[in-house]
Amino acid sequence: METIGLIAAMRQESQALLRLVPETKRLRLGGFEAAEFSRADRYCLLVTSGMGFERAGQAAGELAARGAGLLISFGIAGAAEDELRIGDVVVAQKCFWQDLEGPSRPLATLSADAWDAAGRGLEGRLLTGTAITTRGAQLHFPASAVDHPILEMETFGAAGAAGQAGVPLLSIRSISDGPAEPIPLDLEAVLDEHYRYRLGGLLAQVLRHPGILLRSGALTRNSALAARQAARAVLAVLDQPGALTGSAGG
């Protein structure tokens, strides 16, 4: 039976997937919260890593050590261009560290059958793109820079660990915010070096910008939609009987 390793940074993202799976078993894996289940004769092991590229890399290493032949990093992401809309799902073809500095890390692509399966039933579009891992910076890139850039905090770390283990990594993310509907917080100012919220920094931003509280409701709704979209796409990929990786357009 093929083993698939799944990585979600936040409980919101992992729970969105687990709510769609009727039979799961909860466990601990190398200090991480985890769950196991089967889909289409595939053994699936899901780890909730916590935010940040370091923890994502550690989770990827744990899953590879447990025999995963393919890793899937999934969840929500921000758009770095106006073309992407809330709820769109982006399958990244490569990833960069913040500001496109240094070489990219390659990512696996979906097979044509898996692409078609992922696209069915989504409330938004399914597109190929580029993952840009940041520490929370909300960056904006010209349209010609890279294909459909998305912002998140984990893929570059997971891809590094996956590459060292010789295991391919898929990245499947849904858009929760973007230039038209940005995150109302400066994440770099409110997260510490371990990607935990600093209460003092959070309160200071709210006091300076009370409108944050009003805009947080929209972000909550958009994040929930994006988490559901990413989960639906991942489960559709896992449920289709053919090869998961290969070459597909978007």
C-alpha positions as CSV (number, residue, x, y, z in Angstrom):
1,M,0.0,0.0,0.0
2,E,1.4,3.4,-1.0
3,T,2.1,5.8,1.9
4,I,1.2,9.5,1.5
5,G,2.5,12.0,4.0
6,L,0.3,15.1,4.5
7,I,1.5,18.3,6.2
8,A,-0.8,21.1,7.4
9,A,0.6,24.0,9.5
10,M,-2.6,24.8,11.5
11,R,-5.4,22.8,13.0
12,Q,-7.9,24.7,11.0
13,E,-6.3,23.3,7.8
14,S,-5.9,19.7,9.1
15,Q,-9.4,19.7,10.6
16,A,-10.9,20.8,7.3
17,L,-9.6,17.6,5.7
18,L,-10.3,15.3,8.6
19,R,-14.0,16.5,8.7
20,L,-14.3,15.0,5.2
21,V,-12.8,11.6,6.2
22,P,-15.2,9.3,8.2
23,E,-12.7,7.0,9.8
24,T,-9.4,8.3,11.2
25,K,-7.1,7.4,14.1
26,R,-5.4,10.2,16.1
27,L,-1.8,9.7,17.2
28,R,1.5,11.5,17.9
29,L,4.4,11.5,15.4
30,G,7.7,12.8,16.6
31,G,6.1,15.3,18.9
32,F,3.5,16.4,16.3
33,E,-0.2,15.9,16.3
34,A,-1.1,13.4,13.6
35,A,-3.9,11.3,12.2
36,E,-3.9,8.3,9.9
37,F,-6.6,7.1,7.4
38,S,-6.9,5.2,4.1
39,R,-8.2,6.4,0.8
40,A,-8.2,4.4,-2.5
41,D,-5.8,1.8,-1.2
42,R,-3.4,4.6,0.0
43,Y,-2.2,4.8,3.6
44,C,-2.3,8.5,4.6
45,L,-0.5,10.0,7.5
46,L,-1.4,13.6,8.3
47,V,0.8,15.8,10.5
48,T,-0.2,19.2,11.9
49,S,3.2,20.8,12.0
50,G,2.6,24.3,13.4
51,M,3.6,27.4,11.5
52,G,7.0,28.2,10.0
53,F,9.4,26.6,7.6
54,E,11.5,25.0,10.3
55,R,8.6,23.0,11.8
56,A,7.3,22.1,8.3
57,G,10.8,20.7,7.5
58,Q,10.8,18.7,10.6
59,A,7.4,17.3,9.8
60,A,8.5,16.4,6.3
61,G,11.5,14.6,7.7
62,E,9.4,12.6,10.1
63,L,7.0,11.5,7.4
64,A,9.8,10.6,5.0
65,A,11.4,8.5,7.8
66,R,8.0,6.7,8.2
67,G,8.1,5.5,4.6
68,A,6.1,8.2,2.8
69,G,6.7,8.0,-1.0
70,L,5.0,11.4,-1.6
71,L,4.5,14.4,0.6
72,I,1.6,16.9,0.2
73,S,1.8,20.3,1.9
74,F,-1.6,21.9,1.9
75,G,-3.7,24.6,3.5
76,I,-4.3,28.4,3.0
77,A,-2.1,31.0,1.4
78,G,-2.1,34.7,0.5
79,A,-2.1,36.0,-3.1
80,A,0.7,38.3,-4.1
81,E,-1.1,39.5,-7.3
82,D,-4.5,40.9,-8.1
83,E,-5.5,38.1,-10.5
84,L,-5.9,35.4,-7.8
85,R,-9.3,35.4,-6.0
86,I,-10.4,34.1,-2.6
87,G,-11.0,30.4,-2.8
88,D,-8.8,29.8,-5.8
89,V,-6.6,26.7,-5.4
90,V,-3.0,26.9,-6.5
91,V,-0.7,23.9,-7.2
92,A,2.8,25.4,-6.9
93,Q,5.4,24.2,-9.4
94,K,8.4,25.6,-7.5
95,C,9.1,27.5,-4.4
96,F,11.3,30.4,-3.4
97,W,12.5,31.9,-0.1
98,Q,11.2,35.4,0.6
99,D,11.6,38.1,-2.1
100,L,12.6,35.5,-4.7
101,E,16.2,35.5,-3.4
102,G,18.4,32.6,-4.2
103,P,17.5,29.5,-6.3
104,S,14.1,27.9,-6.3
105,R,13.3,24.5,-5.0
106,P,11.4,22.2,-7.4
107,L,8.0,20.7,-6.5
108,A,6.1,17.8,-7.9
109,T,3.2,18.4,-10.3
110,L,-0.2,16.7,-10.4
111,S,-0.9,14.0,-13.1
112,A,-3.6,14.9,-15.6
113,D,-6.1,12.6,-13.9
114,A,-5.3,14.0,-10.4
115,W,-5.6,17.6,-11.8
116,D,-9.0,16.8,-13.3
117,A,-10.1,15.2,-10.0
118,A,-8.9,18.2,-7.9
119,G,-10.7,20.7,-10.1
120,R,-14.1,19.0,-9.9
121,G,-16.4,20.4,-7.2
122,L,-14.2,23.4,-6.3
123,E,-15.9,26.8,-5.7
124,G,-13.0,28.6,-7.2
125,R,-10.4,27.9,-10.0
126,L,-7.5,25.4,-10.0
127,L,-4.3,27.0,-11.2
128,T,-0.6,26.4,-11.3
129,G,1.7,28.9,-9.5
130,T,4.7,29.6,-7.4
131,A,5.0,29.3,-3.7
132,I,7.0,32.0,-1.9
133,T,7.8,31.2,1.8
134,T,8.0,34.2,4.1
135,R,8.0,35.0,7.8
136,G,4.7,36.8,7.4
137,A,5.6,39.6,4.9
138,Q,2.8,40.6,2.6
139,L,4.7,41.0,-0.6
140,H,3.5,42.1,-4.0
141,F,5.1,41.1,-7.3
142,P,4.7,42.4,-10.9
143,A,2.7,40.1,-13.1
144,S,5.8,39.2,-15.1
145,A,7.9,38.1,-12.1
146,V,6.6,34.6,-11.5
147,D,3.5,32.6,-12.4
148,H,0.6,33.2,-9.9
149,P,2.8,33.9,-6.8
150,I,1.3,32.8,-3.4
151,L,2.6,33.6,0.1
152,E,2.9,31.1,2.9
153,M,5.3,30.1,5.7
154,E,6.1,26.5,5.2
155,T,6.8,25.2,1.7
156,F,10.4,26.1,1.3
157,G,11.3,24.3,4.5
158,A,9.2,21.2,3.7
159,A,10.7,21.1,0.2
160,G,14.2,21.2,1.6
161,A,13.7,18.3,3.9
162,A,11.8,16.3,1.2
163,G,14.6,16.9,-1.3
164,Q,17.2,15.6,1.2
165,A,15.1,12.5,1.7
166,G,14.6,12.0,-2.0
167,V,10.8,12.3,-1.7
168,P,8.7,14.5,-4.0
169,L,6.6,17.2,-2.5
170,L,3.3,18.6,-3.8
171,S,2.0,22.0,-2.7
172,I,-1.8,22.6,-2.8
173,R,-2.9,25.9,-1.3
174,S,-6.1,27.9,-1.5
175,I,-6.2,31.7,-1.4
176,S,-7.5,33.3,1.9
177,D,-6.3,36.9,1.4
178,G,-4.6,39.1,-1.2
179,P,-4.0,42.7,-2.3
180,A,-7.7,43.5,-2.4
181,E,-8.5,41.8,0.9
182,P,-5.2,41.8,2.9
183,I,-4.5,40.3,6.3
184,P,-5.2,43.2,8.7
185,L,-2.1,42.5,10.8
186,D,1.6,42.9,10.2
187,L,2.5,39.3,10.9
188,E,6.2,39.9,11.1
189,A,5.6,42.3,13.9
190,V,3.3,40.0,16.0
191,L,5.0,36.6,15.5
192,D,8.1,35.7,17.5
193,E,11.0,33.6,16.2
194,H,9.0,30.4,16.8
195,Y,6.0,31.8,14.9
196,R,3.9,32.2,18.1
197,Y,1.8,35.4,18.5
198,R,3.3,38.0,20.8
199,L,0.4,39.5,22.8
200,G,2.2,42.8,23.2
201,G,2.7,43.2,19.5
202,L,-0.8,42.2,18.7
203,L,-2.4,44.6,21.2
204,A,-0.2,47.5,20.0
205,Q,-1.4,47.0,16.4
206,V,-5.1,46.8,17.5
207,L,-4.7,50.0,19.5
208,R,-3.1,51.8,16.6
209,H,-5.6,50.5,14.0
210,P,-8.9,49.6,15.7
211,G,-10.3,48.7,12.2
212,I,-8.4,45.5,12.5
213,L,-11.2,44.1,14.6
214,L,-13.8,44.8,12.0
215,R,-11.7,43.3,9.1
216,S,-10.8,40.2,11.1
217,G,-14.3,38.8,10.6
218,A,-13.9,38.8,6.8
219,L,-10.5,37.2,7.2
220,T,-12.0,34.4,9.4
221,R,-14.6,33.6,6.8
222,N,-12.2,33.7,3.9
223,S,-9.7,31.5,5.8
224,A,-12.4,28.9,6.5
225,L,-13.4,28.9,2.8
226,A,-9.8,28.5,1.7
227,A,-9.2,25.7,4.2
228,R,-12.2,23.8,2.9
229,Q,-11.2,24.3,-0.7
230,A,-7.7,23.0,-0.1
231,A,-9.0,20.0,1.8
232,R,-11.5,19.2,-1.0
233,A,-8.8,19.3,-3.6
234,V,-6.4,17.1,-1.6
235,L,-9.1,14.5,-0.9
236,A,-10.1,14.4,-4.5
237,V,-6.5,13.8,-5.5
238,L,-6.1,11.0,-2.9
239,D,-9.4,9.4,-4.0
240,Q,-8.6,9.1,-7.7
241,P,-7.1,5.7,-8.5
242,G,-4.4,6.8,-11.0
243,A,-0.9,8.2,-10.4
244,L,-0.9,11.3,-8.3
245,T,2.1,13.1,-9.8
246,G,3.1,13.7,-13.4
247,S,2.4,16.7,-15.6
248,A,-0.8,18.8,-15.8
249,G,-1.6,22.3,-17.0
250,G,-3.5,25.0,-15.3
